[in-house]
């Protein structure tokens, strides 16, 4: 089984209360715009040798994240280039806790600790409701407001397309 290419960063070990990504840590990002190093005027520009670090629009980069959520692209030469949230979108996340095949439930969080549970249901015994309910209970115990589709149950007359909508 392949192992995840993992850049060791502070956020994997400890996250501050103001950390913006919840229990997840960015692994890779896709650039919305081209970002170049912004040296301090008159000082650092004289210290840069060769071309400064650059992250072109549309490219995907592995990232390093500190415990407060600051993100830096890790370039092929090992240099780091700090990024603003408006310059990228998270492409992949580090998996901090392994999931089993029947309990694989993902989270989408907003900034108010509200979560929506999503995961496989079609073809699972009891539509995988036990895994959804277990995860909802665990997250509520941590203080999250959880929207759990399993709590809506099976709707008479609804078909797969209705649930997807």
MDAnalysis code that builds the backbone (N, CA, C; Angstrom):
import MDAnalysis as mda
import numpy as np

u = mda.Universe.empty(495, n_residues=165, atom_resindex=np.repeat(np.arange(165), 3), trajectory=True)
u.add_TopologyAttr("name", ["N", "CA", "C"] * 165)
u.add_TopologyAttr("resid", np.arange(1, 166))
u.add_TopologyAttr("resname", ["UNK", "UNK", "UNK", "UNK", "UNK", "UNK", "UNK", "UNK", "UNK", "UNK", "UNK", "UNK", "UNK", "UNK", "UNK", "UNK", "UNK", "UNK", "UNK", "UNK", "UNK", "UNK", "UNK", "UNK", "UNK", "UNK", "UNK", "UNK", "UNK", "UNK", "UNK", "UNK", "UNK", "UNK", "UNK", "UNK", "UNK", "UNK", "UNK", "UNK", "UNK", "UNK", "UNK", "UNK", "UNK", "UNK", "UNK", "UNK", "UNK", "UNK", "UNK", "UNK", "UNK", "UNK", "UNK", "UNK", "UNK", "UNK", "UNK", "UNK", "UNK", "UNK", "UNK", "UNK", "UNK", "UNK", "UNK", "UNK", "UNK", "UNK", "UNK", "UNK", "UNK", "UNK", "UNK", "UNK", "UNK", "UNK", "UNK", "UNK", "UNK", "UNK", "UNK", "UNK", "UNK", "UNK", "UNK", "UNK", "UNK", "UNK", "UNK", "UNK", "UNK", "UNK", "UNK", "UNK", "UNK", "UNK", "UNK", "UNK", "UNK", "UNK", "UNK", "UNK", "UNK", "UNK", "UNK", "UNK", "UNK", "UNK", "UNK", "UNK", "UNK", "UNK", "UNK", "UNK", "UNK", "UNK", "UNK", "UNK", "UNK", "UNK", "UNK", "UNK", "UNK", "UNK", "UNK", "UNK", "UNK", "UNK", "UNK", "UNK", "UNK", "UNK", "UNK", "UNK", "UNK", "UNK", "UNK", "UNK", "UNK", "UNK", "UNK", "UNK", "UNK", "UNK", "UNK", "UNK", "UNK", "UNK", "UNK", "UNK", "UNK", "UNK", "UNK", "UNK", "UNK", "UNK", "UNK", "UNK", "UNK", "UNK", "UNK", "UNK", "UNK"])
u.atoms.positions = np.array([
    [0.845, -1.173, 0.000],
    [0.000, 0.000, 0.000],
    [0.894, 1.241, 0.000],
    [0.661, 2.204, -0.941],
    [1.520, 3.381, -0.991],
    [1.319, 4.273, 0.222],
    [2.387, 4.935, 0.622],
    [2.280, 5.855, 1.747],
    [2.148, 7.270, 1.216],
    [1.514, 8.108, 1.995],
    [1.281, 9.495, 1.626],
    [2.594, 10.275, 1.683],
    [2.881, 11.051, 0.619],
    [4.038, 11.939, 0.633],
    [3.698, 13.064, 1.599],
    [4.370, 13.108, 2.724],
    [3.967, 13.999, 3.808],
    [5.083, 14.965, 4.157],
    [4.790, 16.253, 4.062],
    [5.722, 17.286, 4.493],
    [5.416, 17.539, 5.959],
    [6.412, 17.339, 6.811],
    [6.178, 17.543, 8.241],
    [6.049, 19.039, 8.502],
    [4.942, 19.427, 9.111],
    [4.710, 20.836, 9.409],
    [4.026, 20.953, 10.769],
    [4.106, 22.110, 11.411],
    [3.547, 22.273, 12.760],
    [2.064, 21.912, 12.873],
    [1.268, 22.204, 11.842],
    [-0.176, 21.957, 11.921],
    [-0.520, 20.479, 12.031],
    [0.379, 19.600, 11.625],
    [0.126, 18.161, 11.763],
    [0.196, 17.719, 13.220],
    [0.854, 18.508, 14.053],
    [1.073, 18.131, 15.441],
    [0.241, 18.935, 16.432],
    [0.024, 20.222, 16.116],
    [-0.706, 21.093, 17.035],
    [-1.330, 22.227, 16.238],
    [-2.594, 22.572, 16.575],
    [-3.287, 23.654, 15.901],
    [-3.858, 24.609, 16.936],
    [-3.694, 25.908, 16.708],
    [-4.186, 26.919, 17.649],
    [-5.713, 26.999, 17.589],
    [-6.298, 27.701, 18.545],
    [-7.754, 27.873, 18.557],
    [-8.230, 28.668, 17.351],
    [-7.376, 29.505, 16.786],
    [-7.753, 30.312, 15.623],
    [-7.447, 29.611, 14.297],
    [-6.972, 28.381, 14.337],
    [-6.626, 27.632, 13.128],
    [-7.860, 27.519, 12.223],
    [-7.759, 27.931, 10.952],
    [-8.962, 28.052, 10.113],
    [-9.460, 26.782, 9.438],
    [-8.726, 25.672, 9.498],
    [-9.096, 24.484, 8.728],
    [-9.699, 23.362, 9.574],
    [-10.071, 23.647, 10.820],
    [-10.666, 22.612, 11.670],
    [-9.678, 21.508, 11.981],
    [-10.102, 20.252, 11.783],
    [-9.252, 19.092, 12.068],
    [-8.493, 18.610, 10.836],
    [-8.423, 19.442, 9.797],
    [-7.727, 19.040, 8.579],
    [-6.507, 19.933, 8.364],
    [-5.532, 19.388, 7.639],
    [-4.311, 20.133, 7.316],
    [-4.111, 20.055, 5.804],
    [-3.969, 21.209, 5.135],
    [-3.756, 21.180, 3.689],
    [-2.519, 20.371, 3.312],
    [-2.637, 19.578, 2.250],
    [-1.519, 18.787, 1.731],
    [-0.988, 19.407, 0.444],
    [-1.919, 19.733, -0.484],
    [-1.551, 20.402, -1.728],
    [-2.564, 21.505, -2.009],
    [-2.114, 22.520, -2.764],
    [-3.002, 23.608, -3.172],
    [-2.873, 23.826, -4.671],
    [-3.950, 24.351, -5.259],
    [-3.949, 24.741, -6.670],
    [-4.028, 26.262, -6.705],
    [-3.149, 26.861, -7.478],
    [-3.026, 28.310, -7.511],
    [-4.141, 28.946, -8.335],
    [-4.807, 29.972, -7.772],
    [-5.798, 30.773, -8.489],
    [-5.114, 31.811, -9.374],
    [-3.936, 32.242, -8.958],
    [-3.217, 33.319, -9.625],
    [-1.721, 33.045, -9.521],
    [-0.925, 33.688, -10.339],
    [0.525, 33.548, -10.253],
    [1.031, 34.370, -9.072],
    [1.856, 33.755, -8.254],
    [2.400, 34.421, -7.065],
    [3.923, 34.412, -7.173],
    [4.518, 35.562, -6.944],
    [5.978, 35.678, -6.938],
    [6.418, 36.209, -5.584],
    [7.684, 35.975, -5.260],
    [8.227, 36.462, -3.989],
    [8.124, 37.976, -3.944],
    [7.811, 38.485, -2.767],
    [7.664, 39.927, -2.553],
    [8.748, 40.372, -1.581],
    [9.979, 40.614, -2.095],
    [11.076, 40.998, -1.190],
    [10.857, 42.376, -0.604],
    [11.487, 42.609, 0.521],
    [11.411, 43.925, 1.153],
    [12.111, 44.933, 0.247],
    [11.448, 46.036, -0.058],
    [12.048, 47.017, -0.981],
    [13.409, 47.518, -0.496],
    [14.380, 47.500, -1.417],
    [15.692, 48.067, -1.139],
    [16.600, 47.204, -0.297],
    [16.074, 46.130, 0.320],
    [16.915, 45.305, 1.190],
    [17.048, 43.906, 0.615],
    [15.944, 43.148, 0.650],
    [16.015, 41.743, 0.249],
    [16.238, 41.577, -1.238],
    [15.791, 42.535, -2.069],
    [15.975, 42.372, -3.511],
    [17.463, 42.271, -3.859],
    [18.306, 42.917, -3.080],
    [19.748, 42.838, -3.328],
    [20.306, 41.486, -2.882],
    [19.601, 40.803, -1.997],
    [20.072, 39.519, -1.494],
    [19.629, 38.345, -2.350],
    [18.560, 38.539, -3.151],
    [18.079, 37.446, -4.003],
    [19.080, 37.182, -5.115],
    [19.412, 35.929, -5.291],
    [20.309, 35.552, -6.366],
    [19.508, 34.739, -7.371],
    [19.525, 35.140, -8.627],
    [18.740, 34.459, -9.641],
    [17.278, 34.869, -9.551],
    [16.439, 34.079, -10.195],
    [15.010, 34.362, -10.188],
    [14.424, 34.082, -8.817],
    [13.474, 34.906, -8.406],
    [12.787, 34.696, -7.141],
    [11.798, 33.548, -7.253],
    [11.338, 33.016, -6.109],
    [10.359, 31.926, -6.125],
    [9.082, 32.360, -6.828],
    [8.467, 31.422, -7.556],
    [7.230, 31.719, -8.290],
    [6.312, 30.494, -8.259],
    [5.018, 30.770, -8.103],
    [3.984, 29.724, -8.162],
    [3.007, 30.129, -9.262],
    [3.096, 29.509, -10.442],
    [2.228, 29.897, -11.557],
    [0.759, 29.502, -11.351],
    [-0.137, 30.314, -11.880],
    [-1.573, 30.054, -11.845],
    [-1.867, 28.674, -12.431],
    [-2.759, 27.949, -11.773],
    [-3.198, 26.643, -12.264],
    [-2.345, 25.472, -11.805],
    [-1.142, 25.724, -11.317],
    [-0.280, 24.625, -10.883],
    [-0.610, 24.206, -9.458],
    [-0.281, 22.959, -9.162],
    [-0.527, 22.386, -7.836],
    [0.810, 22.239, -7.123],
    [0.832, 22.656, -5.843],
    [2.056, 22.595, -5.039],
    [1.781, 21.923, -3.706],
    [2.755, 21.131, -3.210],
    [2.653, 20.670, -1.821],
    [2.831, 21.875, -0.916],
    [2.264, 21.806, 0.285],
    [2.344, 22.965, 1.176],
    [2.781, 22.582, 2.575],
    [3.298, 23.586, 3.276],
    [3.679, 23.547, 4.675],
    [2.726, 24.498, 5.368],
    [2.179, 24.099, 6.530],
    [1.207, 24.918, 7.254],
    [1.623, 25.038, 8.709],
    [1.617, 26.274, 9.239],
    [1.965, 26.427, 10.646],
    [0.740, 26.196, 11.526],
    [0.911, 26.251, 12.829],
    [-0.167, 25.913, 13.762],
    [-1.278, 26.963, 13.791],
    [-1.070, 28.109, 13.141],
    [-2.099, 29.152, 13.070],
    [-2.794, 29.177, 11.714],
    [-2.366, 28.316, 10.780],
    [-3.017, 28.208, 9.478],
    [-2.338, 28.946, 8.347],
    [-1.171, 29.551, 8.582],
    [-0.440, 30.184, 7.488],
    [0.086, 29.095, 6.561],
    [-0.082, 29.289, 5.262],
    [0.268, 28.275, 4.268],
    [1.409, 28.780, 3.397],
    [2.384, 27.899, 3.144],
    [3.503, 28.214, 2.252],
    [3.643, 27.090, 1.236],
    [3.732, 27.464, -0.048],
    [3.980, 26.477, -1.095],
    [5.412, 25.992, -0.968],
    [5.611, 24.687, -1.138],
    [6.954, 24.117, -1.127],
    [7.343, 23.874, -2.584],
    [8.327, 24.625, -3.043],
    [8.754, 24.577, -4.435],
    [9.696, 23.398, -4.670],
    [9.866, 22.989, -5.930],
    [10.733, 21.835, -6.226],
    [12.152, 21.966, -5.687],
    [12.669, 23.202, -5.576],
    [14.032, 23.390, -5.055],
    [14.066, 23.448, -3.531],
    [12.912, 23.227, -2.879],
    [12.848, 23.222, -1.426],
    [12.515, 24.562, -0.804],
    [12.520, 25.642, -1.600],
    [12.169, 26.954, -1.067],
    [10.677, 26.997, -0.733],
    [10.333, 27.847, 0.217],
    [8.934, 28.050, 0.601],
    [8.498, 29.434, 0.145],
    [7.265, 29.535, -0.335],
    [6.706, 30.815, -0.747],
    [5.369, 30.985, -0.034],
    [5.307, 31.979, 0.863],
    [4.085, 32.230, 1.616],
    [2.935, 32.616, 0.703],
    [1.734, 32.117, 1.017],
    [0.549, 32.355, 0.193],
    [-0.549, 33.016, 1.008],
    [-1.349, 33.826, 0.347],
    [-2.553, 34.406, 0.947],
    [-3.732, 33.496, 0.606],
    [-4.744, 33.403, 1.468],
    [-5.890, 32.528, 1.188],
    [-6.572, 32.799, -0.149],
    [-6.554, 34.023, -0.631],
    [-7.206, 34.353, -1.896],
    [-6.406, 33.889, -3.118],
    [-5.205, 33.366, -2.911],
    [-4.344, 32.978, -4.023],
    [-4.419, 31.493, -4.367],
    [-5.112, 30.699, -3.546],
    [-5.123, 29.255, -3.766],
    [-6.423, 28.630, -3.268],
    [-6.637, 27.379, -3.700],
    [-7.669, 26.545, -3.101],
    [-6.997, 25.245, -2.694],
    [-7.453, 24.656, -1.596],
    [-6.857, 23.404, -1.147],
    [-7.302, 22.299, -2.106],
    [-6.339, 21.591, -2.636],
    [-6.585, 20.502, -3.578],
    [-6.753, 19.182, -2.829],
    [-5.823, 18.894, -1.900],
    [-5.907, 17.665, -1.102],
    [-5.555, 17.984, 0.344],
    [-6.001, 17.104, 1.233],
    [-5.793, 17.271, 2.676],
    [-4.998, 16.101, 3.215],
    [-4.232, 16.328, 4.275],
    [-3.600, 15.244, 5.008],
    [-4.690, 14.486, 5.744],
    [-4.618, 13.190, 5.718],
    [-5.550, 12.365, 6.477],
    [-4.962, 12.191, 7.869],
    [-5.596, 12.771, 8.867],
    [-5.075, 12.710, 10.231],
    [-5.565, 11.486, 10.983],
    [-6.701, 10.937, 10.579],
    [-7.243, 9.742, 11.232],
    [-7.702, 8.779, 10.153],
    [-7.230, 7.533, 10.179],
    [-7.650, 6.570, 9.160],
    [-9.135, 6.249, 9.295],
    [-9.790, 6.006, 8.163],
    [-11.206, 5.636, 8.153],
    [-11.343, 4.202, 7.655],
    [-12.323, 3.496, 8.167],
    [-12.592, 2.144, 7.690],
    [-13.506, 2.241, 6.487],
    [-13.592, 1.174, 5.711],
    [-14.374, 1.191, 4.482],
    [-15.845, 1.496, 4.739],
    [-16.402, 0.982, 5.824],
    [-17.831, 1.188, 6.060],
    [-18.125, 2.465, 6.822],
    [-17.116, 3.114, 7.376],
    [-17.391, 4.335, 8.129],
    [-16.770, 5.558, 7.470],
    [-16.413, 5.440, 6.197],
    [-15.765, 6.539, 5.498],
    [-16.769, 7.671, 5.311],
    [-16.704, 8.647, 6.159],
    [-17.609, 9.782, 6.132],
    [-16.759, 11.039, 6.094],
    [-17.041, 11.937, 5.163],
    [-16.253, 13.153, 5.046],
    [-17.019, 14.343, 5.600],
    [-16.292, 15.404, 5.871],
    [-16.868, 16.583, 6.494],
    [-16.671, 17.794, 5.615],
    [-17.671, 18.638, 5.588],
    [-17.532, 19.940, 4.971],
    [-17.918, 20.935, 6.051],
    [-16.991, 21.804, 6.435],
    [-17.228, 22.690, 7.574],
    [-17.253, 24.148, 7.144],
    [-18.105, 24.913, 7.778],
    [-18.025, 26.352, 7.620],
    [-17.351, 26.914, 8.862],
    [-17.217, 28.215, 8.972],
    [-16.465, 28.809, 10.069],
    [-17.224, 28.809, 11.384],
    [-18.476, 28.390, 11.410],
    [-19.273, 28.417, 12.633],
    [-19.401, 27.028, 13.268],
    [-18.468, 26.129, 13.004],
    [-18.477, 24.773, 13.540],
    [-19.699, 23.983, 13.113],
    [-20.276, 24.318, 11.962],
    [-21.407, 23.568, 11.426],
    [-20.853, 22.604, 10.387],
    [-21.244, 21.344, 10.498],
    [-20.721, 20.309, 9.609],
    [-21.852, 19.624, 8.863],
    [-21.556, 19.193, 7.647],
    [-22.461, 18.347, 6.889],
    [-21.743, 17.024, 6.666],
    [-22.360, 15.926, 7.068],
    [-21.760, 14.609, 6.869],
    [-22.078, 14.123, 5.460],
    [-21.087, 13.577, 4.806],
    [-21.280, 12.994, 3.479],
    [-20.477, 11.711, 3.406],
    [-20.990, 10.737, 2.705],
    [-20.279, 9.480, 2.567],
    [-21.099, 8.496, 1.766],
    [-20.579, 7.296, 1.584],
    [-21.293, 6.310, 0.775],
    [-22.534, 5.790, 1.495],
    [-23.622, 5.670, 0.749],
    [-24.865, 5.124, 1.284],
    [-25.413, 4.027, 0.361],
    [-25.374, 4.285, -0.938],
    [-25.918, 3.352, -1.920],
    [-25.183, 2.016, -1.851],
    [-25.949, 0.951, -1.721],
    [-25.371, -0.388, -1.692],
    [-24.908, -0.854, -0.329],
    [-25.025, -0.020, 0.704],
    [-24.627, -0.393, 2.057],
    [-25.848, -0.861, 2.846],
    [-25.616, -1.819, 3.730],
    [-26.682, -2.282, 4.610],
    [-27.203, -1.101, 5.434],
    [-28.504, -0.977, 5.525],
    [-29.154, 0.129, 6.242],
    [-28.669, 1.496, 5.740],
    [-28.295, 1.549, 4.455],
    [-27.824, 2.786, 3.828],
    [-26.647, 3.417, 4.576],
    [-25.909, 2.604, 5.338],
    [-24.739, 3.071, 6.087],
    [-25.115, 4.041, 7.215],
    [-26.407, 4.046, 7.606],
    [-26.865, 4.931, 8.669],
    [-26.078, 4.750, 9.968],
    [-25.722, 3.519, 10.377],
    [-24.973, 3.377, 11.636],
    [-23.647, 4.147, 11.638],
    [-22.927, 4.148, 10.517],
    [-21.652, 4.885, 10.445],
    [-21.896, 6.390, 10.517],
    [-22.942, 6.855, 9.833],
    [-23.284, 8.277, 9.878],
    [-23.674, 8.695, 11.294],
    [-24.513, 7.893, 11.940],
    [-24.979, 8.236, 13.288],
    [-23.842, 8.217, 14.302],
    [-22.928, 7.256, 14.160],
    [-21.776, 7.181, 15.065],
    [-20.901, 8.431, 14.916],
    [-20.627, 8.822, 13.665],
    [-19.790, 9.998, 13.425],
    [-20.496, 11.261, 13.912],
    [-21.807, 11.362, 13.691],
    [-22.555, 12.543, 14.146],
    [-22.473, 12.671, 15.666],
    [-22.628, 11.560, 16.373],
    [-22.565, 11.592, 17.842],
    [-21.182, 12.019, 18.315],
    [-20.144, 11.487, 17.673],
    [-18.771, 11.841, 18.054],
    [-18.511, 13.340, 17.834],
    [-18.949, 13.857, 16.695],
    [-18.717, 15.269, 16.381],
    [-19.533, 16.195, 17.274],
    [-20.744, 15.812, 17.594],
    [-21.550, 16.622, 18.505],
    [-20.908, 16.659, 19.887],
    [-20.276, 15.553, 20.263],
    [-19.553, 15.513, 21.526],
    [-18.383, 16.481, 21.552],
    [-17.875, 16.834, 20.379],
    [-16.775, 17.795, 20.266],
    [-17.283, 19.235, 20.115],
    [-18.614, 19.408, 20.116],
    [-19.171, 20.749, 20.060],
    [-19.613, 21.226, 18.691],
    [-19.614, 20.351, 17.683],
    [-20.043, 20.756, 16.351],
    [-21.563, 20.669, 16.212],
    [-22.108, 21.510, 15.343],
    [-23.501, 21.412, 14.922],
    [-23.476, 20.554, 13.664],
    [-24.168, 19.414, 13.688],
    [-24.034, 18.422, 12.623],
    [-25.333, 18.266, 11.845],
    [-25.223, 18.348, 10.526],
    [-26.333, 18.015, 9.628],
    [-26.061, 16.592, 9.149],
    [-26.888, 15.665, 9.594],
    [-26.689, 14.244, 9.316],
    [-27.810, 13.751, 8.409],
    [-27.529, 13.441, 7.140],
    [-28.592, 12.994, 6.241],
    [-29.262, 11.702, 6.700],
    [-28.584, 10.892, 7.495],
    [-29.184, 9.656, 7.989],
    [-30.348, 9.938, 8.930],
    [-30.340, 11.103, 9.559],
    [-31.426, 11.438, 10.481],
    [-32.707, 11.820, 9.746],
    [-32.608, 12.048, 8.437],
    [-33.809, 12.319, 7.641],
    [-34.491, 11.019, 7.258],
    [-33.754, 9.909, 7.386],
    [-34.323, 8.591, 7.095],
    [-34.625, 8.393, 5.628],
    [-35.359, 7.327, 5.373],
    [-35.764, 6.990, 4.017],
    [-37.100, 7.679, 3.754],
    [-37.156, 8.433, 2.667],
    [-38.375, 9.161, 2.320],
    [-39.194, 8.330, 1.341],
    [-40.462, 8.040, 1.692],
    [-41.327, 7.247, 0.828],
    [-41.504, 7.936, -0.519],
    [-41.342, 7.172, -1.581],
    [-41.537, 7.698, -2.925],
    [-40.308, 8.376, -3.522],
    [-39.271, 8.590, -2.732],
    [-38.063, 9.232, -3.255],
    [-37.169, 8.208, -3.915],
    [-36.492, 8.634, -4.956],
    [-35.511, 7.728, -5.581],
    [-34.127, 8.338, -5.444],
    [-33.121, 7.668, -5.986],
    [-31.722, 8.061, -5.817],
    [-31.494, 9.507, -6.259],
    [-32.067, 9.915, -7.392],
    [-31.874, 11.270, -7.913],
    [-32.423, 12.320, -6.949],
    [-33.537, 12.008, -6.245],
    [-34.096, 12.936, -5.268],
    [-33.113, 13.176, -4.125],
    [-32.492, 12.111, -3.654],
    [-31.534, 12.257, -2.572],
    [-30.309, 13.033, -3.030],
    [-29.841, 12.808, -4.237],
    [-28.674, 13.512, -4.744],
    [-28.959, 15.002, -4.889],
    [-30.182, 15.349, -5.236],
    [-30.549, 16.760, -5.375],
    [-30.562, 17.424, -4.008],
])
